Amino acid sequence: MSIQAYILIQTDIGKAAAVAEAISAIPGVTLAEGVTGPYDVIMRAEAPGMEEFGRTILAKVQAVPGISRTLTCPVTSGGL
């Protein structure tokens, strides 16, 4: 089963554009955009499974310079 999630990202001041650009280059990331509000960047990603998601996507996202905090929101299949 494929895992999909939105990740909400808080960045250091003035780093949102650079963070969104860096995240866009990570394999498995399908969307990365700057937003306004309590978070600075929102991204969507998918991987074949939870272990791969954590290893191949989350670990790389959290290593991007300028990120101060992330919140991962898995997508449920079949709606609410």
MARTINU-700445 format. One line per field, with one value per atom (N, C-alpha, C): chain; residue number from 1; residue in one letter; x, y, z; atom name. Coordinates in Angstrom, 3 decimals, always signed. Example, Ala and Ser with C-alpha at 12.3 -4.5 7.8 and 13.67 -1.06 7.14 Angstrom:
c <- c(A  A  A  A  A  A)
k <- c(1  1  1  2  2  2)
r <- c(a  a  a  s  s  s)
X <- c(+13.190  +12.300  +13.200  +12.850  +13.670  +12.900)
Y <- c(-5.690  -4.500  -3.300  -2.250  -1.060  +0.030)
Z <- c(+7.800  +7.800  +7.800  +7.080  +7.140  +7.870)
a <- c(N  CA  C  N  CA  C)
This chain:
c <- c(A  A  A  A  A  A  A  A  A  A  A  A  A  A  A  A  A  A  A  A  A  A  A  A  A  A  A  A  A  A  A  A  A  A  A  A  A  A  A  A  A  A  A  A  A  A  A  A  A  A  A  A  A  A  A  A  A  A  A  A  A  A  A  A  A  A  A  A  A  A  A  A  A  A  A  A  A  A  A  A  A  A  A  A  A  A  A  A  A  A  A  A  A  A  A  A  A  A  A  A  A  A  A  A  A  A  A  A  A  A  A  A  A  A  A  A  A  A  A  A  A  A  A  A  A  A  A  A  A  A  A  A  A  A  A  A  A  A  A  A  A  A  A  A  A  A  A  A  A  A  A  A  A  A  A  A  A  A  A  A  A  A  A  A  A  A  A  A  A  A  A  A  A  A  A  A  A  A  A  A  A  A  A  A  A  A  A  A  A  A  A  A  A  A  A  A  A  A  A  A  A  A  A  A  A  A  A  A  A  A  A  A  A  A  A  A  A  A  A  A  A  A  A  A  A  A  A  A  A  A  A  A  A  A  A  A  A  A  A  A)
k <- c(1  1  1  2  2  2  3  3  3  4  4  4  5  5  5  6  6  6  7  7  7  8  8  8  9  9  9  10  10  10  11  11  11  12  12  12  13  13  13  14  14  14  15  15  15  16  16  16  17  17  17  18  18  18  19  19  19  20  20  20  21  21  21  22  22  22  23  23  23  24  24  24  25  25  25  26  26  26  27  27  27  28  28  28  29  29  29  30  30  30  31  31  31  32  32  32  33  33  33  34  34  34  35  35  35  36  36  36  37  37  37  38  38  38  39  39  39  40  40  40  41  41  41  42  42  42  43  43  43  44  44  44  45  45  45  46  46  46  47  47  47  48  48  48  49  49  49  50  50  50  51  51  51  52  52  52  53  53  53  54  54  54  55  55  55  56  56  56  57  57  57  58  58  58  59  59  59  60  60  60  61  61  61  62  62  62  63  63  63  64  64  64  65  65  65  66  66  66  67  67  67  68  68  68  69  69  69  70  70  70  71  71  71  72  72  72  73  73  73  74  74  74  75  75  75  76  76  76  77  77  77  78  78  78  79  79  79  80  80  80)
r <- c(m  m  m  s  s  s  i  i  i  q  q  q  a  a  a  y  y  y  i  i  i  l  l  l  i  i  i  q  q  q  t  t  t  d  d  d  i  i  i  g  g  g  k  k  k  a  a  a  a  a  a  a  a  a  v  v  v  a  a  a  e  e  e  a  a  a  i  i  i  s  s  s  a  a  a  i  i  i  p  p  p  g  g  g  v  v  v  t  t  t  l  l  l  a  a  a  e  e  e  g  g  g  v  v  v  t  t  t  g  g  g  p  p  p  y  y  y  d  d  d  v  v  v  i  i  i  m  m  m  r  r  r  a  a  a  e  e  e  a  a  a  p  p  p  g  g  g  m  m  m  e  e  e  e  e  e  f  f  f  g  g  g  r  r  r  t  t  t  i  i  i  l  l  l  a  a  a  k  k  k  v  v  v  q  q  q  a  a  a  v  v  v  p  p  p  g  g  g  i  i  i  s  s  s  r  r  r  t  t  t  l  l  l  t  t  t  c  c  c  p  p  p  v  v  v  t  t  t  s  s  s  g  g  g  g  g  g  l  l  l)
X <- c(+0.837  +0.000  +0.882  +0.587  +1.342  +0.981  +1.981  +1.797  +1.895  +0.922  +0.936  +0.747  +1.388  +1.249  +1.529  +0.895  +1.255  +2.210  +3.208  +4.116  +4.083  +3.727  +3.686  +5.019  +5.608  +6.984  +7.086  +7.696  +8.068  +9.542  +9.870  +11.255  +11.800  +13.110  +13.733  +13.274  +13.309  +12.859  +13.608  +12.846  +13.419  +13.887  +13.609  +14.121  +13.065  +11.802  +10.724  +10.961  +11.341  +11.531  +12.666  +13.778  +14.913  +14.562  +13.811  +13.395  +12.461  +11.478  +10.538  +11.277  +12.243  +13.020  +13.845  +14.494  +15.308  +14.441  +13.288  +12.399  +11.849  +11.587  +11.054  +11.963  +13.252  +14.224  +14.306  +13.651  +13.708  +12.785  +13.297  +12.440  +11.287  +10.085  +8.898  +8.061  +8.648  +7.905  +7.123  +5.805  +4.958  +4.527  +4.714  +4.320  +5.101  +5.587  +6.210  +5.987  +5.218  +4.873  +4.940  +5.316  +5.273  +3.835  +3.496  +2.150  +2.263  +1.133  +1.117  +0.362  +0.615  -0.032  +1.008  +0.623  +1.558  +2.682  +2.485  +3.529  +3.963  +5.196  +5.773  +5.785  +5.839  +5.868  +4.960  +4.217  +3.454  +3.935  +4.095  +4.535  +3.667  +3.639  +2.966  +3.975  +3.978  +4.928  +4.275  +4.863  +4.383  +5.537  +5.350  +6.356  +5.617  +6.300  +5.654  +5.175  +5.839  +5.466  +5.975  +5.559  +5.929  +7.428  +8.077  +9.526  +10.263  +9.884  +10.506  +10.204  +8.977  +8.603  +9.524  +9.727  +10.590  +12.038  +12.527  +13.939  +14.271  +13.421  +13.775  +13.245  +12.212  +11.647  +11.813  +11.247  +11.298  +12.714  +13.596  +14.981  +15.642  +15.356  +15.944  +15.318  +14.017  +13.346  +13.902  +14.009  +14.472  +15.937  +16.683  +18.086  +18.255  +17.175  +17.263  +17.551  +18.586  +18.891  +17.747  +17.477  +16.459  +15.135  +14.984  +13.744  +13.859  +12.852  +12.871  +11.916  +10.854  +9.880  +9.041  +8.631  +7.746  +6.580  +5.483  +4.320  +3.847  +3.870  +3.494  +2.036  +1.259  -0.167  -0.436  -0.459  -0.728  -2.130  -2.240  -3.516  -4.197  -5.460  -6.205  -6.847  -6.814  -7.467  -8.945  -9.768  -11.195  -11.923  -11.265  -11.936  -12.032  -12.799  -12.923  -13.999)
Y <- c(-1.188  +0.000  +1.252  +2.173  +3.412  +4.356  +5.044  +6.024  +7.418  +8.260  +9.653  +10.525  +11.684  +12.596  +14.025  +14.939  +16.350  +16.611  +17.426  +17.828  +19.345  +19.858  +21.294  +21.685  +22.747  +23.086  +24.531  +24.718  +26.048  +26.240  +27.429  +27.709  +28.885  +29.027  +30.221  +31.412  +32.592  +33.804  +33.978  +34.194  +34.440  +33.204  +32.020  +30.783  +29.976  +30.396  +29.590  +29.247  +30.203  +29.945  +28.952  +29.115  +28.204  +26.799  +26.705  +25.404  +24.715  +25.425  +24.835  +24.347  +25.109  +24.708  +23.451  +23.404  +22.236  +20.990  +21.139  +20.010  +19.478  +20.357  +19.943  +18.950  +18.999  +18.125  +16.731  +16.511  +15.215  +14.229  +13.060  +12.059  +11.643  +11.560  +11.216  +12.423  +13.617  +14.843  +15.232  +15.357  +15.684  +17.149  +17.858  +19.259  +19.917  +21.115  +21.903  +23.375  +24.063  +25.454  +26.282  +27.535  +28.469  +28.873  +29.022  +29.422  +30.474  +31.099  +32.037  +31.403  +31.896  +31.355  +30.818  +29.887  +29.382  +28.533  +28.019  +27.260  +28.033  +27.805  +28.562  +27.801  +26.469  +25.625  +24.431  +24.026  +22.788  +21.903  +20.640  +19.708  +18.458  +17.749  +16.438  +15.463  +14.261  +13.243  +11.871  +10.921  +9.551  +8.583  +7.411  +6.346  +5.010  +3.919  +2.608  +2.134  +2.549  +2.118  +3.094  +2.895  +3.822  +3.849  +2.693  +2.674  +3.459  +3.234  +3.970  +5.455  +5.785  +7.191  +7.887  +7.249  +7.839  +7.931  +6.859  +6.796  +7.642  +7.574  +8.227  +9.644  +9.989  +11.330  +12.154  +11.698  +12.496  +12.819  +11.837  +12.077  +13.146  +13.119  +14.118  +15.495  +15.533  +16.811  +17.456  +16.684  +17.246  +17.678  +17.218  +17.616  +18.898  +19.410  +20.639  +21.820  +22.614  +23.783  +24.800  +25.413  +26.450  +25.968  +24.655  +24.123  +24.117  +24.691  +24.700  +23.669  +23.290  +22.336  +21.760  +20.485  +19.860  +19.177  +19.039  +18.307  +17.432  +16.111  +15.174  +14.781  +14.895  +14.589  +13.511  +12.226  +11.170  +11.306  +10.946  +10.981  +9.647  +9.663  +8.424  +8.052  +6.786  +6.344  +6.112  +6.445  +6.223  +7.338  +8.463  +9.602  +9.465  +10.361  +10.366  +9.475)
Z <- c(+0.000  +0.000  +0.000  -0.834  -0.941  +0.216  +0.736  +1.805  +1.199  +1.492  +1.058  +2.278  +2.274  +3.410  +2.981  +3.694  +3.616  +4.767  +4.536  +5.602  +5.674  +6.841  +7.085  +7.696  +7.161  +7.530  +8.002  +9.147  +9.620  +9.286  +8.768  +8.392  +9.193  +9.131  +9.684  +8.849  +9.413  +8.727  +7.407  +6.346  +5.026  +4.277  +4.790  +4.166  +3.418  +3.425  +2.852  +1.381  +0.567  -0.868  -1.101  -0.393  -0.558  -0.070  +1.014  +1.537  +0.547  +0.016  -0.945  -2.185  -2.653  -3.829  -3.547  -2.398  -2.040  -1.873  -1.256  -1.037  -2.350  -3.292  -4.599  -5.309  -5.006  -5.665  -5.040  -3.916  -3.240  -3.949  -4.349  -4.988  -4.082  -4.643  -3.881  -3.505  -3.581  -3.284  -4.539  -4.383  -5.527  -5.551  -4.426  -4.336  -3.204  -3.430  -2.362  -2.694  -1.847  -2.110  -0.835  -0.997  +0.109  +0.389  +1.660  +2.075  +3.175  +3.504  +4.616  +5.781  +6.966  +8.162  +9.121  +10.000  +10.999  +10.399  +9.174  +8.481  +7.254  +6.827  +5.716  +4.397  +4.475  +3.287  +3.537  +2.519  +2.589  +1.448  +1.754  +0.717  +0.774  -0.337  -0.391  -0.959  -0.398  -0.851  -0.770  -1.491  -1.425  -1.564  -0.947  -0.975  -0.922  -1.283  -1.290  +0.088  +1.164  +2.505  +3.547  +4.802  +5.874  +6.128  +6.111  +6.340  +5.261  +4.013  +2.909  +3.006  +3.433  +3.575  +4.568  +5.711  +6.728  +6.303  +5.680  +5.307  +4.088  +3.068  +1.810  +1.668  +2.421  +2.280  +3.554  +4.673  +5.898  +6.344  +6.300  +6.729  +5.866  +4.565  +3.660  +3.859  +4.102  +4.345  +5.612  +6.675  +7.941  +7.903  +6.901  +6.755  +5.947  +5.368  +4.565  +5.491  +5.190  +6.022  +6.004  +7.136  +7.228  +7.786  +7.997  +8.567  +10.081  +10.742  +12.200  +12.802  +12.050  +12.594  +11.462  +11.615  +10.637  +11.342  +10.623  +11.104  +9.944  +10.137  +9.083  +9.264  +8.185  +8.191  +7.138  +7.523  +6.558  +5.946  +4.687  +3.983  +4.188  +4.594  +4.766  +3.440  +3.113  +1.886  +2.179  +1.221  +1.380  +2.089  +2.335  +2.971  +4.471  +5.080  +6.538  +6.964)
a <- c(N  CA  C  N  CA  C  N  CA  C  N  CA  C  N  CA  C  N  CA  C  N  CA  C  N  CA  C  N  CA  C  N  CA  C  N  CA  C  N  CA  C  N  CA  C  N  CA  C  N  CA  C  N  CA  C  N  CA  C  N  CA  C  N  CA  C  N  CA  C  N  CA  C  N  CA  C  N  CA  C  N  CA  C  N  CA  C  N  CA  C  N  CA  C  N  CA  C  N  CA  C  N  CA  C  N  CA  C  N  CA  C  N  CA  C  N  CA  C  N  CA  C  N  CA  C  N  CA  C  N  CA  C  N  CA  C  N  CA  C  N  CA  C  N  CA  C  N  CA  C  N  CA  C  N  CA  C  N  CA  C  N  CA  C  N  CA  C  N  CA  C  N  CA  C  N  CA  C  N  CA  C  N  CA  C  N  CA  C  N  CA  C  N  CA  C  N  CA  C  N  CA  C  N  CA  C  N  CA  C  N  CA  C  N  CA  C  N  CA  C  N  CA  C  N  CA  C  N  CA  C  N  CA  C  N  CA  C  N  CA  C  N  CA  C  N  CA  C  N  CA  C  N  CA  C  N  CA  C  N  CA  C  N  CA  C  N  CA  C  N  CA  C  N  CA  C  N  CA  C)
